[in-house]
Amino acid sequence: MTERIDPRTTDLSRRDFLGAAAGLTLALTVTPDPLAFIGEGLSGEALADGLLSPNVWLTIATDGTITIVSPAAEMGQGTFTTLPAIIADELDADWAKVKPVFPPEWNEKKFGNPGYDNYAFQTSASFATRGYFKAMRIAGAQARRVLIDAVAAKWGVPAQELSTEPSVVVHKATNRRISYGEIAGFAKAPAELPKIEDKDLKPAASFRYIGKDLPRVEVPLKVTGAAKYGIDAQVPGMVYAAVLQSPYPGGRPETVDETRARQVKGVTDIVKLPEGVGVVGTSVEATQAAKNLLKVTWSDAPGAHHDSEKALEEFAAIGRDKSREGVPYESVGDAKAAMRGAVKIYRGEYRTRYLYHAQMEPMNATAAVSPDGKSVEIWTGTQGPTSLHNQVARLLGIERTNITLHQHFLGGGYGRRSQQEVVIDAVRLAKAVGKPVKLIWTREDDVTGGKFRPMTAHHIEAGFDAGGKLVAWHHRVVAESVAAYTSIANGTPPPPLDRVVMKGSPIPQSLSRRRASLTRLPRTAASIRSRSGSRCRRASRGCRRCCAPSRKCPIGRGVATDAVSASAPWSKTTPWRQGSPRSRSIAPPARSRSTISGPPSTPGLRCSRAMSRRRPRAASSTRSATCCGRRSPSATAASWSRTTATTK
């Protein structure tokens, strides 16, 4: 990953950081509540109570408590511990005194991930620690320097004579020691933050916490049942909601027979939504029961005619057709020339089908819209606070600053909680009924209406010389574009490359001639949902050809990836629709890396046969060995593959 310097930790004025730090006071500095550190900061009023805020990332209280902002979503992967540990290591903090908090405000300029071009709040693709690592090390080192400079000024000694131990500054020449808590009582923030260079950071050999085993800060709460997830949110005056969704994207409710649903005790409102019908009431049981009694006719839409099996065959054909150039994704050396000179060429095809995420906590969101519709509060666990703010702001026509997000722990995500459709419908319903609404999707709702992992077709060629040495590798990937789909939802331009689709395809060994490219063909901007009652042949009898390709090069070296990405039929409502639902277009190569890419894709288009009346089983965590919720025969190699060899 190309390392970026985070301007938030290099050029920040006293006014900037004092204004930013004003919201970072932590509740547990004034209360013994054991859950207080799993929350948000207080207002800046408490800064007068002896809190030192060396920069926007942390505060130090006079009792020694060190509050550190941890902006990534915590969904079981441990970043709520890991990110504060990075700052704590450079700060030389006593880990027992460290308390993480979620950001007091979702401001990308202050707390966003510097690994993303727009500093987005997005926790996915194993990018939280990698993205924040350098910035948080600098923030910790800056704070340590502020403490040392404050002590040097108070004691009248050179700062170079001072060192630190966990939460203590030491002057060895006079054997004096002072705790960070004591320093917080008199230290003042500098007018300009100290400049930190690479040489000022700790060498790896001196790490106390980075790379070491640490107790996870949230695990005790999970063990005792005290951890708070989005589904646990309770708001005064709150009502519950369920949504009967269109069986395919773009389907609008044309007629709604709500007679029987209205008869369920506790049901108070029934609301038409763009692609569903919401039922609002006083209990989860009432709304879910009434939802199942609705009789709805749906408008036609391109998604109603999508056949995922046919589309996958088309993907595979595109992968074989090398006259259809892909957008370059990765290229090393002259793979084409090396392939032409190869004595033997092996060709293989691999396919993956749609895969359900199977996160444990049901999808949910609670929303309360102000009477004038100009502000909203949301309680949920999300992997994408930036996309949530963008989409809700567009929906209500308000500024992002008028959105208050209360982040919670996530009961599993796997990318599923990067999507905001549940949040959006919760906001719509709350505005319609004038009350806080908690919307919950059942497992059945999510399996039939949620976003799947995209299906892909891979065409790989490996060339060998007369001695059996691998001399060229060419990998074409045909897939729906996750990046284009999410860009459309967020109202932002799609990036030239889809790193999510290509993750794992380029092989970073030292082969001198390799190519990687992605082809994405425009067919839909919305998730493709199955037609009611249809069933997946593979899901009903067990998959035989659905496995993802092995992420290891079978030969052990070399890469050339040419990825090709396609999408399913366009929704009538998508701004990206081009011509007929069956139309295709190919974007010109973006750079020397290769991706054939068109507008939007669908992360998790709905398999047109996977949504049977019999529920598919949840996918195994061994994702490369599952599809349609069923275990494949082999967990080590692609279960659908075809390999041929050509000898010159």
C-alpha positions as CSV (number, residue, x, y, z in Angstrom):
1,M,0.0,0.0,0.0
2,T,1.3,3.5,-0.9
3,E,1.9,5.3,2.4
4,R,0.2,8.7,2.7
5,I,1.1,11.5,5.0
6,D,-2.0,12.5,7.0
7,P,-2.3,16.3,7.0
8,R,-4.5,16.1,10.1
9,T,-1.4,15.2,12.2
10,T,1.1,17.5,10.5
11,D,-0.5,20.9,9.9
12,L,-3.0,21.7,12.5
13,S,-3.3,25.0,14.2
14,R,-4.0,25.5,17.9
15,R,-7.5,26.9,17.0
16,D,-8.2,23.8,14.8
17,F,-7.3,21.2,17.3
18,L,-8.8,23.0,20.3
19,G,-12.1,23.2,18.4
20,A,-11.9,19.6,17.4
21,A,-10.8,18.4,20.8
22,A,-13.7,20.0,22.5
23,G,-15.9,17.0,21.9
24,L,-13.5,14.3,23.1
25,T,-14.2,14.2,26.8
26,L,-15.1,10.6,27.9
27,A,-18.0,9.7,30.0
28,L,-16.1,7.3,32.2
29,T,-13.8,10.1,33.5
30,V,-16.8,11.2,35.6
31,T,-18.8,8.0,36.1
32,P,-18.1,4.5,37.3
33,D,-20.5,3.1,34.6
34,P,-18.6,0.1,33.1
35,L,-20.3,0.7,29.7
36,A,-19.4,4.3,29.6
37,F,-16.3,3.8,27.5
38,I,-18.3,2.1,24.8
39,G,-19.9,5.3,23.6
40,E,-19.4,8.8,22.4
41,G,-17.6,11.8,23.8
42,L,-19.3,14.5,26.0
43,S,-19.4,18.1,25.0
44,G,-16.4,20.3,25.5
45,E,-17.6,21.7,28.8
46,A,-15.6,19.1,30.8
47,L,-12.3,20.2,29.3
48,A,-12.1,22.8,32.1
49,D,-12.0,19.9,34.6
50,G,-8.3,19.2,34.1
51,L,-8.4,17.3,30.8
52,L,-5.5,17.6,28.4
53,S,-6.2,17.0,24.7
54,P,-2.8,16.9,22.9
55,N,-4.6,16.3,19.6
56,V,-8.0,15.3,18.3
57,W,-7.4,11.6,18.8
58,L,-7.1,11.5,22.6
59,T,-7.6,13.2,26.0
60,I,-5.7,12.6,29.3
61,A,-7.6,13.1,32.5
62,T,-6.0,14.0,35.9
63,D,-6.8,10.5,37.2
64,G,-4.6,9.1,34.4
65,T,-7.4,7.9,32.2
66,I,-6.4,8.1,28.5
67,T,-9.4,8.3,26.2
68,I,-8.6,7.3,22.6
69,V,-10.9,7.6,19.6
70,S,-11.4,4.4,17.7
71,P,-13.3,5.2,14.5
72,A,-13.5,1.7,12.8
73,A,-16.6,-0.4,13.2
74,E,-16.1,-3.2,15.8
75,M,-17.7,-6.4,14.4
76,G,-15.7,-9.0,16.1
77,Q,-12.4,-8.4,14.3
78,G,-10.8,-6.5,17.2
79,T,-10.1,-3.0,15.8
80,F,-11.7,-1.4,18.8
81,T,-8.7,-2.7,20.6
82,T,-6.1,-2.6,17.9
83,L,-6.4,1.1,16.8
84,P,-6.2,2.5,20.3
85,A,-3.2,0.2,20.9
86,I,-1.3,1.8,18.0
87,I,-1.7,5.3,19.6
88,A,-1.0,3.9,23.1
89,D,2.2,2.4,21.9
90,E,3.7,5.6,20.5
91,L,2.3,7.5,23.5
92,D,3.9,5.0,25.9
93,A,0.6,4.8,27.7
94,D,-0.2,2.3,30.4
95,W,-2.7,0.0,28.6
96,A,-4.7,-0.5,31.8
97,K,-5.6,3.2,31.7
98,V,-6.6,3.3,28.1
99,K,-10.3,3.6,27.2
100,P,-11.5,3.6,23.6
101,V,-14.5,5.6,22.3
102,F,-16.2,5.9,19.0
103,P,-15.8,9.3,17.4
104,P,-17.8,12.2,18.9
105,E,-18.6,13.3,15.4
106,W,-18.4,11.6,12.0
107,N,-16.1,14.2,10.4
108,E,-13.8,12.6,7.8
109,K,-11.4,15.5,8.0
110,K,-10.8,14.7,11.6
111,F,-11.2,11.0,12.1
112,G,-11.6,9.4,8.6
113,N,-9.4,6.7,7.3
114,P,-6.3,8.2,5.5
115,G,-6.0,5.0,3.5
116,Y,-9.0,6.2,1.4
117,D,-8.7,9.1,-1.0
118,N,-11.7,10.9,0.6
119,Y,-10.8,9.8,4.2
120,A,-14.1,7.7,4.2
121,F,-15.3,6.0,7.3
122,Q,-15.5,2.5,5.9
123,T,-14.5,-0.7,7.7
124,S,-14.0,-3.5,5.1
125,A,-11.4,-5.3,3.1
126,S,-9.1,-5.6,6.1
127,F,-8.2,-1.9,5.6
128,A,-8.9,-0.3,9.0
129,T,-5.5,-1.0,10.6
130,R,-3.5,-0.6,7.4
131,G,-5.3,2.7,6.7
132,Y,-5.0,4.2,10.1
133,F,-1.6,2.8,11.1
134,K,0.8,5.6,10.2
135,A,-1.6,8.4,11.2
136,M,-2.3,6.9,14.6
137,R,1.4,6.3,15.3
138,I,2.1,10.0,14.5
139,A,-0.8,11.0,16.7
140,G,0.6,9.0,19.6
141,A,4.1,10.3,19.1
142,Q,2.8,13.9,18.9
143,A,1.0,13.5,22.2
144,R,4.0,12.0,23.9
145,R,6.1,15.0,22.7
146,V,3.5,17.4,24.1
147,L,3.8,15.7,27.5
148,I,7.6,15.8,27.4
149,D,7.8,19.4,26.4
150,A,5.3,20.4,29.2
151,V,7.5,18.6,31.8
152,A,10.7,20.1,30.4
153,A,9.3,23.6,30.8
154,K,8.0,22.9,34.3
155,W,11.2,21.4,35.5
156,G,13.6,23.6,33.6
157,V,15.4,20.7,31.9
158,P,16.1,20.0,28.3
159,A,13.5,17.8,26.7
160,Q,16.2,15.5,25.4
161,E,17.0,14.5,28.9
162,L,13.5,13.2,29.5
163,S,12.2,9.7,28.7
164,T,8.9,7.8,29.2
165,E,7.7,4.7,30.7
166,P,4.1,3.5,30.7
167,S,2.1,6.7,31.5
168,V,5.1,8.3,33.3
169,V,7.7,10.9,32.2
170,V,11.2,10.3,33.8
171,H,14.2,12.5,34.3
172,K,16.9,10.0,35.1
173,A,19.6,12.5,36.0
174,T,17.6,13.7,39.0
175,N,15.5,10.5,39.5
176,R,12.3,12.5,39.1
177,R,9.1,10.9,37.8
178,I,5.7,12.4,37.0
179,S,2.5,10.6,35.8
180,Y,0.6,11.6,32.7
181,G,-2.4,12.3,35.0
182,E,-0.3,14.8,36.9
183,I,0.9,16.4,33.7
184,A,-2.7,16.8,32.6
185,G,-3.3,19.1,35.6
186,F,-0.9,21.8,34.4
187,A,0.0,21.2,30.7
188,K,-1.3,23.4,28.0
189,A,-1.7,22.5,24.4
190,P,0.9,24.1,22.1
191,A,0.0,26.6,19.4
192,E,1.2,24.2,16.8
193,L,1.4,20.5,17.0
194,P,4.9,19.0,17.0
195,K,6.3,17.8,13.7
196,I,6.9,14.1,13.7
197,E,9.2,12.4,11.2
198,D,9.7,8.7,10.7
199,K,12.9,8.8,12.8
200,D,10.8,10.0,15.7
201,L,8.7,6.9,15.7
202,K,9.5,3.8,17.7
203,P,11.5,1.1,16.1
204,A,9.6,-2.2,15.9
205,A,11.8,-3.7,18.5
206,S,10.5,-1.2,21.1
207,F,6.8,-1.9,20.6
208,R,4.9,-2.6,23.8
209,Y,1.5,-3.4,22.2
210,I,1.8,-3.4,18.4
211,G,2.1,-7.1,17.4
212,K,1.6,-8.3,20.9
213,D,-1.3,-10.1,22.5
214,L,-3.7,-7.8,24.3
215,P,-7.0,-8.4,26.0
216,R,-9.8,-7.3,23.8
217,V,-11.6,-4.4,25.5
218,E,-15.1,-5.4,24.4
219,V,-15.0,-9.1,25.0
220,P,-15.9,-9.0,28.7
221,L,-19.1,-7.0,27.7
222,K,-19.9,-9.7,25.2
223,V,-19.4,-12.5,27.6
224,T,-21.7,-10.9,30.2
225,G,-24.3,-9.9,27.7
226,A,-23.7,-6.2,28.4
227,A,-22.5,-5.2,25.0
228,K,-24.9,-3.0,23.1
229,Y,-25.7,-3.8,19.4
230,G,-27.9,-1.8,17.1
231,I,-30.7,-4.2,17.7
232,D,-30.6,-3.3,21.4
233,A,-31.3,0.4,20.9
234,Q,-34.2,1.7,22.8
235,V,-35.6,5.2,22.3
236,P,-38.5,6.9,24.1
237,G,-41.7,6.7,22.1
238,M,-40.2,4.1,19.7
239,V,-42.4,1.9,17.6
240,Y,-41.3,-1.1,15.5
241,A,-41.5,-1.8,11.8
242,A,-41.2,-4.6,9.2
243,V,-41.0,-4.3,5.5
244,L,-42.4,-6.5,2.8
245,Q,-39.9,-6.0,0.0
246,S,-40.3,-6.2,-3.8
247,P,-39.2,-9.7,-5.0
248,Y,-36.8,-7.9,-7.4
249,P,-35.1,-4.5,-7.6
250,G,-37.2,-1.7,-9.1
251,G,-40.5,-3.4,-8.3
252,R,-42.9,-0.8,-6.9
253,P,-46.0,-1.7,-4.9
254,E,-48.9,-1.0,-7.3
255,T,-51.8,-2.4,-5.3
256,V,-51.8,-3.3,-1.6
257,D,-54.5,-5.3,0.1
258,E,-53.9,-4.6,3.8
259,T,-57.2,-5.8,5.2
260,R,-55.9,-8.8,7.1
261,A,-52.7,-7.0,8.1
262,R,-54.7,-4.3,9.8
263,Q,-56.5,-6.8,11.9
264,V,-53.3,-7.8,13.7
265,K,-53.3,-6.4,17.2
266,G,-50.7,-3.7,17.7
267,V,-50.5,-2.6,14.0
268,T,-50.8,1.2,13.8
269,D,-49.6,2.2,10.3
270,I,-49.0,0.7,6.8
271,V,-46.8,2.8,4.6
272,K,-45.9,2.4,0.9
273,L,-42.2,2.6,0.2
274,P,-40.4,2.9,-3.2
275,E,-39.6,-0.9,-3.3
276,G,-41.7,-2.3,-0.4
277,V,-44.5,-1.9,2.0
278,G,-43.8,-1.0,5.6
279,V,-45.8,-2.2,8.6
280,V,-45.5,-0.1,11.8
281,G,-46.7,-1.2,15.2
282,T,-46.1,-1.7,18.9
283,S,-44.1,-4.9,18.8
284,V,-41.8,-6.9,16.6
285,E,-44.2,-9.9,16.6
286,A,-47.1,-7.8,15.4
287,T,-45.3,-6.1,12.6
288,Q,-43.7,-9.3,11.3
289,A,-47.0,-11.2,11.4
290,A,-48.9,-8.4,9.6
291,K,-46.2,-8.1,7.0
292,N,-46.8,-11.7,6.0
293,L,-50.5,-11.0,5.6
294,L,-50.1,-8.3,3.0
295,K,-51.2,-9.0,-0.5
296,V,-49.2,-6.8,-3.0
297,T,-48.9,-6.7,-6.7
298,W,-45.6,-5.3,-8.0
299,S,-44.7,-3.3,-11.1
300,D,-42.5,-4.9,-13.7
301,A,-38.8,-4.2,-13.7
302,P,-35.7,-5.5,-15.5
303,G,-34.6,-7.3,-12.3
304,A,-37.7,-9.5,-12.6
305,H,-36.3,-11.2,-15.7
306,H,-32.7,-11.7,-14.5
307,D,-31.4,-15.3,-14.7
308,S,-28.2,-15.6,-12.7
309,E,-27.2,-19.0,-14.3
310,K,-27.5,-17.6,-17.8
311,A,-25.6,-14.4,-16.8
312,L,-22.8,-16.5,-15.3
313,E,-22.5,-18.4,-18.6
314,E,-22.2,-15.0,-20.4
315,F,-19.5,-13.9,-17.9
316,A,-17.5,-17.0,-18.7
317,A,-17.8,-16.4,-22.5
318,I,-16.6,-12.8,-22.0
319,G,-13.6,-14.1,-20.0
320,R,-12.6,-16.4,-22.9
321,D,-13.0,-13.7,-25.5
322,K,-9.7,-11.9,-25.3
323,S,-10.8,-9.5,-28.1
324,R,-12.7,-7.7,-25.4
325,E,-10.0,-5.8,-23.6
326,G,-10.2,-5.4,-19.9
327,V,-9.3,-2.3,-17.9
328,P,-5.7,-2.8,-16.8
329,Y,-5.4,-3.6,-13.1
330,E,-1.9,-5.0,-12.7
331,S,0.8,-5.4,-15.3
332,V,4.4,-6.5,-14.9
333,G,6.7,-7.0,-17.9
334,D,5.4,-8.0,-21.3
335,A,3.1,-10.9,-20.5
336,K,1.7,-11.0,-24.1
337,A,5.1,-11.5,-25.7
338,A,6.1,-14.0,-23.0
339,M,2.9,-16.0,-23.6
340,R,3.5,-16.1,-27.4
341,G,6.9,-17.5,-26.7
342,A,5.7,-20.2,-24.3
343,V,6.2,-23.8,-25.3
344,K,3.1,-25.0,-23.3
345,I,0.1,-23.0,-22.2
346,Y,-2.4,-24.1,-19.6
347,R,-5.8,-22.5,-19.6
348,G,-8.3,-22.8,-16.7
349,E,-11.8,-21.4,-16.0
350,Y,-13.2,-20.9,-12.5
351,R,-16.6,-19.5,-11.3
352,T,-18.1,-18.3,-8.1
353,R,-21.8,-17.8,-7.6
354,Y,-23.7,-15.3,-5.4
355,L,-22.9,-15.8,-1.7
356,Y,-25.0,-14.7,1.2
357,H,-23.0,-12.9,3.9
358,A,-24.7,-14.7,6.9
359,Q,-23.9,-12.0,9.5
360,M,-25.2,-13.1,12.9
361,E,-27.1,-10.0,14.1
362,P,-30.3,-9.4,12.0
363,M,-30.1,-6.2,9.9
364,N,-31.7,-3.3,11.8
365,A,-31.8,0.4,12.3
366,T,-33.6,2.9,14.6
367,A,-34.3,6.4,13.3
368,A,-36.0,9.5,14.7
369,V,-36.7,12.4,12.3
370,S,-37.4,15.9,13.6
371,P,-40.9,17.3,13.0
372,D,-39.6,19.7,10.5
373,G,-37.7,17.0,8.7
374,K,-34.4,18.9,8.8
375,S,-32.5,16.6,11.2
376,V,-32.4,12.9,12.1
377,E,-30.9,10.6,14.8
378,I,-29.9,7.1,13.8
379,W,-29.0,4.2,16.1
380,T,-27.4,1.3,14.3
381,G,-24.1,-0.6,13.7
382,T,-22.7,0.2,10.3
383,Q,-19.5,-0.5,8.5
384,G,-19.9,2.6,6.4
385,P,-20.7,5.8,8.4
386,T,-19.7,7.9,5.4
387,S,-22.1,6.3,3.0
388,L,-24.8,6.3,5.7
389,H,-24.4,10.1,6.1
390,N,-24.3,10.7,2.3
391,Q,-27.4,8.6,1.5
392,V,-29.5,9.9,4.4
393,A,-28.6,13.5,3.6
394,R,-29.6,13.0,0.0
395,L,-32.9,11.3,1.0
396,L,-34.0,14.1,3.4
397,G,-32.3,17.0,1.5
398,I,-30.4,18.1,4.5
399,E,-26.8,18.7,5.5
400,R,-24.7,15.9,6.8
401,T,-24.1,17.9,10.0
402,N,-27.8,17.5,10.8
403,I,-27.4,13.8,11.1
404,T,-26.5,12.3,14.4
405,L,-25.2,8.7,14.2
406,H,-25.0,6.6,17.3
407,Q,-22.6,3.8,16.3
408,H,-23.0,0.4,18.0
409,F,-21.2,-2.9,18.0
410,L,-21.9,-5.0,14.9
411,G,-23.0,-8.6,15.3
412,G,-21.0,-9.5,12.2
413,G,-20.7,-7.7,9.0
414,Y,-18.6,-9.3,6.2
415,G,-19.4,-6.3,4.1
416,R,-23.2,-6.6,4.4
417,R,-23.4,-3.7,6.9
418,S,-21.7,-1.4,4.4
419,Q,-25.1,-1.3,2.6
420,Q,-27.6,1.2,4.0
421,E,-31.0,0.1,2.7
422,V,-32.3,-0.8,6.1
423,V,-31.3,2.6,7.5
424,I,-32.9,4.4,4.6
425,D,-36.2,2.6,5.0
426,A,-36.1,3.3,8.8
427,V,-35.7,7.0,8.1
428,R,-38.5,7.0,5.6
429,L,-40.9,5.2,8.0
430,A,-39.9,7.5,10.9
431,K,-40.6,10.6,8.8
432,A,-43.9,9.1,7.6
433,V,-45.3,8.2,11.1
434,G,-43.7,11.1,13.1
435,K,-42.1,8.7,15.7
436,P,-38.8,7.0,16.3
437,V,-39.0,3.7,14.3
438,K,-36.9,0.5,14.8
439,L,-36.9,-1.5,11.6
440,I,-35.7,-5.1,11.8
441,W,-35.2,-7.5,8.9
442,T,-35.7,-11.2,9.7
443,R,-33.2,-13.7,8.4
444,E,-35.7,-14.6,5.6
445,D,-35.9,-10.9,4.7
446,D,-32.2,-10.6,4.4
447,V,-31.7,-13.9,2.4
448,T,-34.4,-12.9,-0.1
449,G,-33.7,-9.1,-0.1
450,G,-30.2,-8.5,0.9
451,K,-27.0,-8.0,-1.1
452,F,-24.9,-11.0,-2.0
453,R,-21.2,-11.3,-2.8
454,P,-21.0,-10.9,-6.5
455,M,-20.6,-13.8,-8.8
456,T,-17.4,-14.0,-10.9
457,A,-16.0,-15.8,-13.9
458,H,-12.2,-16.3,-14.2
459,H,-10.1,-17.2,-17.2
460,I,-6.5,-17.9,-16.4
461,E,-3.6,-18.7,-18.8
462,A,-0.1,-19.8,-17.6
463,G,2.8,-20.2,-20.1
464,F,5.8,-22.4,-19.6
465,D,9.1,-22.6,-21.4
466,A,10.8,-25.9,-22.5
467,G,12.3,-26.4,-19.1
468,G,8.9,-26.2,-17.3
469,K,9.5,-22.8,-15.9
470,L,6.5,-20.5,-15.6
471,V,7.2,-17.5,-17.9
472,A,3.8,-15.7,-18.2
473,W,0.5,-15.5,-16.3
474,H,-2.7,-13.9,-17.5
475,H,-5.8,-13.7,-15.3
476,R,-9.1,-12.2,-16.6
477,V,-11.9,-11.6,-14.1
478,V,-15.4,-11.0,-15.2
479,A,-17.5,-9.6,-12.3
480,E,-20.1,-7.1,-11.1
481,S,-18.5,-3.9,-9.9
482,V,-18.9,-3.4,-6.2
483,A,-17.2,0.0,-6.4
484,A,-19.6,1.3,-9.1
485,Y,-22.7,0.1,-7.2
486,T,-21.7,1.8,-4.0
487,S,-20.7,4.9,-5.8
488,I,-24.2,5.2,-7.3
489,A,-25.8,4.7,-3.9
490,N,-23.5,7.4,-2.4
491,G,-23.9,9.8,-5.3
492,T,-20.2,9.9,-6.0
493,P,-18.3,9.1,-9.2
494,P,-17.1,5.5,-9.5
495,P,-13.4,4.9,-9.1
496,P,-11.4,3.7,-12.2
497,L,-10.5,0.5,-10.5
498,D,-12.5,-2.0,-8.4
499,R,-10.2,-3.1,-5.7
500,V,-12.9,-5.1,-3.9
501,V,-13.6,-7.3,-6.9
502,M,-9.9,-7.8,-7.7
503,K,-8.9,-8.4,-4.1
504,G,-7.1,-11.7,-4.1
505,S,-6.8,-12.0,-7.9
506,P,-3.4,-10.5,-8.6
507,I,-0.7,-12.8,-7.2
508,P,2.2,-10.7,-5.8
509,Q,5.0,-13.2,-6.4
510,S,8.2,-12.2,-8.3
511,L,7.2,-13.4,-11.8
512,S,8.7,-10.8,-14.2
513,R,5.9,-11.0,-16.8
514,R,2.3,-10.9,-15.6
515,R,-1.0,-9.1,-16.4
516,A,-4.1,-8.5,-14.4
517,S,-7.3,-6.9,-15.6
518,L,-10.9,-6.5,-14.8
519,T,-13.9,-6.4,-17.1
520,R,-17.1,-4.9,-15.7
521,L,-20.1,-4.8,-18.0
522,P,-23.2,-2.6,-17.2
523,R,-26.3,-4.6,-16.5
524,T,-27.7,-3.3,-13.2
525,A,-27.3,-0.7,-10.5
526,A,-29.5,-2.4,-8.0
527,S,-29.4,-5.8,-6.3
528,I,-31.1,-8.4,-8.4
529,R,-33.7,-10.2,-6.4
530,S,-35.2,-13.6,-7.2
531,R,-38.7,-14.0,-8.5
532,S,-41.0,-15.3,-5.8
533,G,-41.0,-19.1,-5.5
534,S,-38.1,-19.7,-7.8
535,R,-35.4,-22.0,-6.6
536,C,-31.7,-22.5,-7.1
537,R,-30.9,-25.9,-8.6
538,R,-27.5,-25.9,-6.9
539,A,-28.9,-24.8,-3.5
540,S,-31.6,-27.5,-3.6
541,R,-29.2,-30.4,-4.2
542,G,-25.9,-29.2,-3.0
543,C,-23.3,-27.2,-5.0
544,R,-20.9,-29.0,-7.3
545,R,-19.4,-26.1,-9.3
546,C,-19.7,-23.0,-7.1
547,C,-16.4,-22.7,-5.4
548,A,-14.2,-19.6,-5.6
549,P,-10.8,-20.2,-7.2
550,S,-7.9,-20.8,-4.9
551,R,-6.2,-17.6,-4.0
552,K,-2.8,-19.2,-4.3
553,C,-1.0,-19.6,-7.6
554,P,-1.0,-23.4,-8.1
555,I,2.5,-23.1,-9.4
556,G,3.6,-20.9,-6.6
557,R,5.0,-18.0,-8.6
558,G,4.0,-15.3,-11.0
559,V,0.9,-13.4,-12.0
560,A,-1.0,-11.9,-14.8
561,T,-4.5,-11.0,-14.1
562,D,-7.0,-9.8,-16.6
563,A,-10.3,-9.2,-14.9
564,V,-13.6,-8.9,-16.6
565,S,-16.6,-7.6,-14.6
566,A,-20.2,-7.7,-15.6
567,S,-23.5,-6.7,-14.0
568,A,-27.1,-7.8,-14.1
569,P,-30.1,-6.0,-15.8
570,W,-30.5,-2.3,-15.2
571,S,-33.1,-1.0,-12.8
572,K,-35.5,1.4,-14.4
573,T,-34.7,3.9,-11.7
574,T,-31.0,3.9,-12.0
575,P,-29.3,7.0,-13.4
576,W,-26.7,4.7,-15.0
577,R,-29.2,2.9,-17.2
578,Q,-27.9,2.7,-20.8
579,G,-30.3,1.5,-23.5
580,S,-32.1,-1.7,-23.1
581,P,-31.6,-3.9,-20.0
582,R,-29.5,-6.3,-22.1
583,S,-27.2,-3.7,-23.4
584,R,-23.4,-3.8,-22.8
585,S,-20.7,-1.2,-22.9
586,I,-17.0,-1.4,-22.3
587,A,-15.0,1.4,-20.8
588,P,-11.6,2.1,-22.3
589,P,-8.6,1.0,-20.3
590,A,-8.0,3.3,-17.4
591,R,-4.3,2.9,-16.9
592,S,-1.6,0.2,-17.3
593,R,-3.6,-2.0,-14.9
594,S,-6.4,-3.8,-16.6
595,T,-10.1,-3.6,-15.9
596,I,-13.0,-3.8,-18.4
597,S,-15.4,-1.7,-16.6
598,G,-18.8,-0.3,-17.1
599,P,-21.1,1.7,-14.8
600,P,-22.6,0.0,-11.8
601,S,-22.5,-3.4,-10.4
602,T,-24.3,-5.2,-7.8
603,P,-22.5,-6.5,-4.8
604,G,-24.7,-9.4,-4.2
605,L,-27.1,-9.5,-7.0
606,R,-29.8,-11.8,-6.0
607,C,-29.5,-15.2,-7.5
608,S,-32.6,-15.7,-9.6
609,R,-32.9,-19.2,-8.4
610,A,-31.4,-19.0,-4.9
611,M,-34.4,-17.6,-3.2
612,S,-36.5,-20.8,-2.9
613,R,-39.4,-21.4,-0.6
614,R,-37.0,-23.6,1.2
615,R,-34.5,-21.3,2.9
616,P,-30.9,-21.8,1.8
617,R,-28.4,-22.4,4.6
618,A,-26.0,-19.8,5.7
619,A,-22.7,-19.7,4.1
620,S,-19.7,-21.2,5.8
621,S,-16.9,-19.0,6.9
622,T,-14.7,-20.8,4.4
623,R,-16.0,-18.6,1.6
624,S,-13.9,-20.0,-1.1
625,A,-15.6,-23.4,-0.6
626,T,-19.2,-22.4,-0.5
627,C,-21.9,-21.0,-2.7
628,C,-25.7,-20.6,-2.4
629,G,-25.4,-21.4,1.3
630,R,-24.1,-25.0,0.7
631,R,-20.8,-26.5,1.3
632,S,-18.9,-27.6,-1.8
633,P,-17.2,-31.0,-2.0
634,S,-13.7,-29.5,-1.8
635,A,-12.4,-26.7,0.5
636,T,-9.1,-26.3,-1.2
637,A,-9.7,-25.9,-4.9
638,A,-12.4,-24.4,-7.1
639,S,-15.3,-26.9,-7.5
640,W,-16.1,-25.5,-10.9
641,S,-13.1,-25.5,-13.1
642,R,-11.9,-26.5,-16.5
643,T,-8.2,-26.8,-17.4
644,T,-6.8,-27.4,-20.9
645,A,-3.2,-27.5,-22.1
646,T,-1.8,-26.4,-25.5
647,T,1.7,-27.5,-26.6
648,K,3.4,-25.7,-29.3
